[in-house]
Amino acid sequence: MNRVLRYCFFLVVVRPLVLIVLGINIRHRERLPMAGPAIIVANHNSHLDTLALMTLFPQRLLESLRPVAAADYFLSRKGLAWFATQIIGIIPLSRKLHHSGGDPLKGCHEALDRGDILIIFPEGSRGEPEHLAAFKTGIAHLAERHPQTPVIPVFLHGLGKALPKGESLLVPFFCDIFVGAKLAWPGARQEFMAALDGAIRSLATEGKLPDWE
């Protein structure tokens, strides 16, 4: 039943909202993976980021798309927890596990082993609209554990203005999505983080988009 609800939600609600109400201009769509395992890495300014990225893929891949999100936020309330895990399909990331000696990335490893496509925002929480924050190194640990899995950098522009952090009212803005070439594991975490940061920043300048005021 939850699977049917998930398909209906994305088909009837999410896709019209993102593709018609907002409008998405995507560059280099052909770089998106059409099968897993794969890791999509993007900047994060809005709750719309996850939904926008998921609409870029065919509906048939919906079951394989697994956004990674903070457990302390999405599992804090029963109704929200059910919706986030069963309808959106998130993998909850628990920061408490890291402090207790557990592996917070365990769910991500299992998903990649199953052949899923992860969606990860290494900035962590949503930042100030249209401003890149430093990436956390968890993505490097994940890539090191799965060196044959392609990592695809993506830059999102405009969604942070359409629905910024702390706001509940959607403002229609035309949004741009830039998909980068896949990154290979270079053999060291520091090199990987530098390559990822450079790829995202390069995508950010590709469209020569004006700064938001």
N, C-alpha and C positions, 0 to 999 in steps of 0.2 A: 504493500500500500504506500509506504513512504517513497518508494522508487517512482511510482506513478505521480504522486504529489510533487516530487522534485521535477520531473519532466514537465508537468503542467505549469508549475511556477515559472520555470525558465522560458517556456514557450509562450505563455500567455502574458506574463508580467514583465520579466526581466528583459527579454529581447526587444519588445516594443519600447520599453522605457529607455534603454540604452541606445538602440539604433535609430529610433524615430524621435522621441522627445528630446534627447540630448544630441544625437548625431555623432558618429565616430568617423574620423578620417584615419585610416590605418596605412602605415608605410611598411613595405616589405612583409606582407602577410605570408608570402611563400616560405619565410624562414621559420614559421611556427611548426612544431612537431605534430605530425598526424598520428603518432603512436608513441607509447611510453616504453621504457621509462625515460623521463625527461624532467628538467627543472626550469621553470619560468621564474626569473628574478626581476622584480620591478621596484621602482620608487613608490612611496606610499603617502598620499595626502587625504584620502577619502574612503569611506565605506564603499563607495561606488567602484573603487579600483578593482576589487575582486570580481564583482559582477561584470564589469566591462571586459576584463580579461577572459572570463568564462564564455562570453558571447562570441568571442573571436573563433571559437572552435565549433565544429559541427555538433549538432545535438546528439549524434550517436556516441560521441566521446564524453558525454556528461558524467557517466559513472566513473570514468577514469580521472577526472579533474578533481584534485584535492588541494584546496587552499590551506595554508598553514597559518593558524591564528592563536593568539594568546588565550590560554585556558582560563586565567583569572578574570578575563573580561567576558568571554562568551559562555563560560560555564557557571557564571555567578548567579544566574536565575534559571529556574527550571524550564520555563517556556522558551527563553532565548537559547538555552543549551540544546533543547530538542530541535529547534529550527536550524541552528547553526550546524549541528552534526548530521541531522537526517535530511534536511532540505538543501542547505548550501553544501554540505559534505566536508566540513573543515576537519583538519587534523589538529586537535588542541595541543598546544605547546606549553608545557608546565615549567615555569622558571624555578619552582620550588624543588623539582627533581635535581636540578644542577647543584643546588646547595646541599641536598641530602645524599649526594653521591650517585644518583640515578642518571640515566641518559635521557635528556629531554627530547632528543631527536629519534627516539626509538620508533615512534609511529611513522616518521618520515622514512626511515630505513625500510620498514616493513612495506610501506606503500611503493617505494621504488623497486623493491624485490618482486612485488606483484605486477609491475609494469605500469604503474600509474604516472600521471603527469602532475607534479607538485607546482603550486603557485606560492612563491615566497617573497616577503617584503623584508629585506635585511636591515632596513632602518629601524625595524621594531614597531613602535606605535606610530600613529599618523602624525606627521609633522606639520609645520607651517605651510600653507598652500603654496605650491610651486617652488619650494626651496629644498634642495637635497641635503639630507643629514648624513652623518658618517654611518657606514654599514657595519653591522655587528658581524663577528667572525664565525657565527654558527654555520653560515652557508659554506664556508671553507671546509669545516669539519665534515659536512655532508658530502661535498664534492670529493674530498679526499677518500672517503669511505666507498664512493661509487665513481671511480675515475673514468669509467667508460660511458657514463651517463652524460649526455649533452646538457650544457647550461646555457639557456637563451636569455640574454639581457633585454629588457623592455623598458622604454621610457614613456611615462604617461604625462600628458599635459592638459590642463583644463578641468580635470575632475575635482581637484582641490578647491576650485572656485564654484563648481556646480553644487557640491555638498561638502563643505569644509568641516573639520573637526569641531564638534560642539554645536553644529547647526542641524536642524531637522527639516528645514524647508528647502526643497530642491529648486535650484535656479538653472534654467536651461542655458548651457554654454556648449558651443561646439568644441569637441575634444579631439585631441590628436594622440595617436599611439604609434610609437616607433619601435620596430622589432629589429634587434641586432643579430649579427652572425653568431652562431653557437661558439661557446668557449670550451676549449679542451683543458683537462687538468694538467698544469705545468710541472707538477712534482713538489710544489711547496705552497703552503698556505699564504705566505706573504705575497708571493708572485701572483697567486690566484686573485687575492683581494685587490691588488693593484690593477690587474687586467680587467676585473669586473668594474671597478670604479671608473677606469678609463673608458670602458665600453659604454656605460650609462651616460657619462658626461659627453661623450662624442655624439650619442644619439640625441641628447638634449640640445645640441647646437646644430644638428642637421637641418631642422626645419627653419632655422633662423626666425624663431618665434619671438614676439615682443614680450618683455617682462610684464607680469601682472602688476597693476597699481592698486 
